[in-house]
Amino acid sequence: MTVWDDLVGQDRVQEQLAAAARDADVLVTAHTAGEPVPPGSKMTHAWLFTGPPGSGRSTAARAFAAALQCTSPDRALGGAPGCGFCDGCHTSLIGTHADVEVVRTDLLSIGVKETRELVRRAQLSPAVGRWQVIVLEDADRLTEGAGNVLLKAVEEPAPRTVWLLCAPSLEDVLPTIRSRCRHLTLRTPPVDAVTDVLIRRDGIDPERAASAARATQGHIDRARRLATDERARSRRAAVLKLPLRVEDIGGCLKAAQELIDTATEDAKQVSEEVDAKETEEMKAALGAAAGGRMPRGTAGVIKELEDRQKRRRTRTQRDSLDLALTDLTGFYRDVLAIQLGSSIALAHTDVQDTLDRVARSSTPERTLRRIEAVIACRRALDRNVAPLLAVEAMTMALRAG
């Protein structure tokens, strides 16, 4: 299995990255031998991967990083980098390679302090590998100050350093940064391809795999979670009942509160165990005495950790809400398709009765306004509007149509 096998439905991108990896191999060989660099190389020092959620941006970046570090002896015989079996490929993919730094954040943003540390690392020569590779999975979460710090490193990179940035779209990255990167656009994988991956690699029942892939419209990670996690299926089922619960003001307010409560509970479940472990490790590192007493002067460090954990819980809650709103948008998209007599495949066929009921009781114009209300709620959450107020406004708009 090569490093490219996890790129589902991205044949064009795979071809471009494989060609760049081959040219990168030639560049390193020429540099080592002191020979001139061949002209027309497809390799460059900075890449920007964009595509909708679930398209596999970070998967493509990690696969490319592994191909750049490939040490397979087959390369000397004309084999393509990225075998998937050698030590360079394996350690890059599992995140233990000394010269591959994968950066992802569970906070709302990436600040200047973290970015300066990345820039410092990017100036180092490879320790054991062929390239120093920095994979920034959440480039869209860079603050403006952090983006300006990164710009200098992207403009003037070290000779064997490669930046791999991932973001949903070009507009999510500073113009000065994206203009210095080679851009690759990934598409949403076909539902059939996602179904095949779930069956072949995860051993999921074909019927359940097809249902999950269809419900998530090609989002691989969400499809895998929906197919394997009973709680995820229960949460989705509750969200898809919401359109029938907004028939009066009381129902709107209750549905909004329950949506917020569910997202808060999700954040709590995800964070509690991680927070407790982090806190204990930090106290042990700071030399906590028996009984939990902390040495003098360490209160600020503990307070900083607690603030970080609070920001992480906030992002987890926002992500859970966004997932519910995505399902709701898909529901009304199916309703609109039924109302217009479209032949496109429906995503939520498991709630066909509810779709038909909502479609009969409304019009395409009202359905479009409801989709706009869900989108407006997502935008409000992005602007840090209080979640309950944003969701209440949405449910009231859904009732009004």
N, C-alpha and C positions, 0 to 999 in steps of 0.2 A: 504494500500500500504506500503510494507516494504522498508527499505533503499536500498535494493538490486535491486529494480525494474528498476532503471536507468542504471544498468549494462547490456547493450545490447549484447547478443551473447557471454557472458563471464561466462558460467556455471561452468567451472573448477575453475576459480579464485574465483567466488562467494562461492563455497563450501569450499575452503581453508580459506577464510576470515571469513566465518560464524563459522567454527570450531575454529579458533583462537579467535574470539570474545567470544565464549562460554568458552574457557579456560581462557581468560582474566577475565571474570566474576568470575570464580572459584578462580583465584589468588587474586582478590580484597577481596572476601569474606573471604578467608583464612588469608590474611594479617590483615583484620579488627578484626577477631576473635583470632588472635595470634596463628593460627594453622600452621603446616608445609605445604610448597607448594607441591602439588601433582606432582609426576614425569611425564615425557613425555608430558609436555605442548606444544601445538602448538603456543603459544603466545611468541613473542619476542619483544625487545625494539626498533628495527629499521627495516624498510621495504623499499624495492626499487621496484617501479612499473615501468616497461618499456613496450613499445609497440609503433607501428607506430602512426603518427598523426591521431586523430579521434577515436582511440581505446577506449578512456575513462579512461586514467590513473588517472587524477585528480578526475573524478567521482568515481572511485573505492576507492581512498584514502579518499575522503570525506564521502563516505558511511561507510567505515570501522571506521572512526573517530566517526560517529554517533552511530554505533553499540557499540563502546567502552563506550560511554556516556549514553547508553540506561537506562532509569529508569522505564521501564514498570513493573507494578506489576505482569505481567504474567511470568516474569523470575523466581519468587519464586515458580511457579507451573510447572516449566520445560520448559517454553516458551523460544524461541531463542532470544538473544539480537538483536536489530535492528528493532523494531516494526514499526518505521516511524511516530508514532503518539504522543509519550510522549514528554515532554518538552526537555529532553536530546537529542533525535533524531532530533526534529524539529529545535531547536536553532543551533545544529551542522550543519545541512544541509543548513540553510539560512545564516550562518556566524555570529551569535550573541552569541554563547556559550562562556562563560568566559574562559574556559579551552581548547578551540580549536582555534589555530592560523593558519589561511590559508595564505600562503605567495605566491604571484604571482608578477611578475615584468613586467612593460611595457617598461623597458629599455633593453639595449643590454646585461647587465651582472648584477650579484649580487655581491657586494663588501664586503670587510672585515668589514666595519662599521655596515652594516645591519646584517651580520651574527653574529657578537659579541652580538648584541641585542637579536637575537634569542637564542643564547647559554645561555645568562643570564636568559631569560624567562624559558628555559627548566630546569633550576635548581630549579624552584619554585615548591612547592607542589600544587596539584589541589585545586582551590578555592571552587568550588561548585560541580564539577564533580568527576568521578571515576578515570580519567587519565588526565594528562597534555599532549595534543596532538599537535604536530607541523607538519603541512602539507606543504611541500616545493614543489610547483607545477613545478618549473623551476630549478631543481637541476642541469641540464646541463648548466645553465648560471652562475654557481658559478665560480668566478675567482680562480686561483690556490691558492692565499692567503686565500680567503674565504673558500675554501675546507679544507685547513689545520686547520683553526679555527674550522670548523665543526667537523673535525675528532676527536678531544679530547672529544667533547660532545657525539659523537656516541660511542666512546670507553668506556667511563665511565658515563653512563646516570644516572639520578636520578631514584630512585626506581619505581616511577609511572609516568615516562615520556616515550612517544612513538614518534619516528620520522618516518614520512611517506614521502619518497622522490619519486619524479616522474621525469622520463627522457625518451627520445626516445629509448636509447639503453644502454647496460652496458658500452660501450666504452665512453659514454658521461659523465661518473662519475669517479672520481679518484679511482684507484684500491684499495687504502687503505680504502676508504669509502665503496665501494661496497662489499668488502670482509667481512664487519662487519654487513651487512644487509641481511635479508631474501628476496630473489628475486622472484618476480611474473611477468610473461610475459603475456601481453594481446595481443589478436589478432585483426585484422581488423574485425569489425562486418559484418555479411552477409548482402547483399543488401536488401534481403527480410525482415530481422529483422529491419533494419533502416526504410524501407518503413512503416512497421507496427507501429513503434513508432511515426512517423510523422502523420499518420492517426489517431491513437488512442489517443495520448496525445496533439497534436497540432491542430487537426481538419483540417488538410490539405487535399485538394482534392486528391483522390487516384491516379489519373493519374499524377498529378504534383508531388506528393510525390514519386512515383516510378521513375519518370524522374530525380528528384533531387538526390535520393539515388544512382541511377545508374551512374549519371554524376560525383558524388563525390566518388564513389567506396567505400561506407561504412563509410565515415567520417560524423559522426552524426551532429556536429555543422555546418559544411559547408553545409550539405544537408538541414538543417533547414533554414539557411540563404538564400540559393539559392531558396528554395521553397517560402519564405516569402518576399524577398527583390527584387524589380524590378531592382534596380541599380546593384545588384550583378549579375542578369541574363544578363543585358546589357553589363557589363564588361566582363563576360565570353564569350558572343557572339562575342565581339570585338577581344578577344584573339584568338578564334578559326578561325578567318578570317586571322590571321597573316600568316599562311603557304602559302596563295595565294598572299601575298603582297611582297614577297621577291624574285621576279623574276629578279630584277635589283638592282644595288647598291643604287640608289636613294630611291627605295622602302624599302630597308633594313634599311637605316639610318632614314627614316621617321617613319617606324614602331617602331624602337627602341625608338625614341624620344617620340612618342605617348604613348608607354608603360610606360616610365618614368614619363611623365606628368600625366598620369592617377593615378599612384601610389602616386605621390606627392600630387595630389588633394585629394585622399583618406585620406592621412595623415593629410592634412590641415583640412578637414571636421571633422575628428575624434578629432583632438587636439584643435581646436580653442575654442570651448565652454568650454572644460575642463580646458584649460590654463587660460582663462579669469577668471573662477570661482576660481581657485587656487590662482591666483595673487591677486584678490580682498580679499579673505579670509586671505592671508598672510599679506597684507597691513593693514587690520583691526586688526589682531592679534598683529602687531608691533606698532599699535597706530598711523596710518596715520592721519594727521591733515586735516582740511577742505581744499579742493582744491587739495588733493592728495599729499601734501608735507609729506615726510617721516622724522622721527626722525633721528638725527645724529647717525652714527654707524650702520645703518641697510642696507646699500648698499650691503654689502657682502652677506647678507641673500637673498636679492632679486636676486643678480647675480647667486647664487647657484641654486635658483629655476628656473631661466631662462635656465641655463645649463642643468638641469634635464629635462625640457620640450623639449629642443632641442634634447636630446638623445632619448626621447620618440618618437618624430616625426620621427627620423631616423629609429627607430625600426619599427614603423607603416608602413613606406614606404617600408622597407625591407620585412615585412610580406606580404604586398600587392603584391609586385613583386614576392615573392615566391609562392603565391597562383596562380598567372598568369602562372608561369613556371610549376607548378604542372599540371594545365589544359593542357598546351602545351605538356607536357610529355605524358599525357593520350591520347591526340589526336594522336600522332605518334605511340603510342602503339596500338591503334585501326587500324591505317594504316598498321602497320606490321602484325597484325592479318589477315587483309583482303588479304594482299600480300601472306601470307603463307597458306591461306585457312584454318585457325584455326576455331574451332567450339566454342571458348570461347565467352561469351557475350560481346558485344561492349558497351563502356561507353557513347559514344557521338552519339547515333543514331539520335538525332535531327539535326545533320549536316551530314547525311549519304551521300548526294551528294558531299560535299567537301571531305569527306574521300575517296570516290570512285575516285574522280578526282585526288587527290594527289597520291593514290595508283597506278593508271594506268600510271602516268607520272614518276614514280620512280621505284626503286628496293629495295628489303629488305636490301641490304648492305647500300644503301644511307639512308634509314630510320633509321637504327641502328646508323649511324654516326650522324644523326640529333638528335636522343635521347641523344647521348653522348655530343653533343654540348649544349643541354639544361642543362644537369647535370653539365657540366663544368661551365656554367654560375652561377648556384646555388652555386657551390664551390667557385667561384671567389667572389661572394657577401659575403659569410661567411668569406673570408679573407680580407674583407673591401676594395676590389677593387672598384673604382668609378663606381656607378651603370650604368651610360650611356655607359662607355667604355665596361663594361662586357656585356651589352645587345646588343650593336652594334657588338661586336665580335661574339655573338651568332647568330644574324640575318644574318651576312655574312656567317657563317658556315652553316646555314640552306639553304642559296641560293646555296652554293657550293655542299652540300650533301656529 
